[in-house]
Amino acid sequence: MAAARVVCDGGEIAETAISVGSCSAVAQRLSGLESRLEGVERSEMRRTVMEYAFPELSPIDDVRGTTAYRHEAAREIVIRALEQAWQGAEHSEVAA
């Protein structure tokens, strides 16, 4: 699971908050990614997330999924959460 909040400034990210659950003992805030996304244009948002290593997460291998799968799933759901938050932010300046 992931949650994202985005504050837009024109076509750029002014501020963001991102958390991911089910990839560590407790949900983790992705502060490193949040910092990297500041000032990034929407067109570069996906690339920035794809290049991020997610060091805050420590997923395990178990019967439900491998560590590699959980990292890739986290990457995809973070992108989806950010896209959805961005769409909401375009209409009200802040969205979650």
Secondary structure, 3 states (H helix, E strand, C coil): CEEEEEEEECCEEEEEEEEECCCCCCCEECHHHHHHHCCCEHHHHHHHHHHCCCCCCCCCCECCECHHHHHHHHHHHHHHHHHHHHHHHHHHCEEC
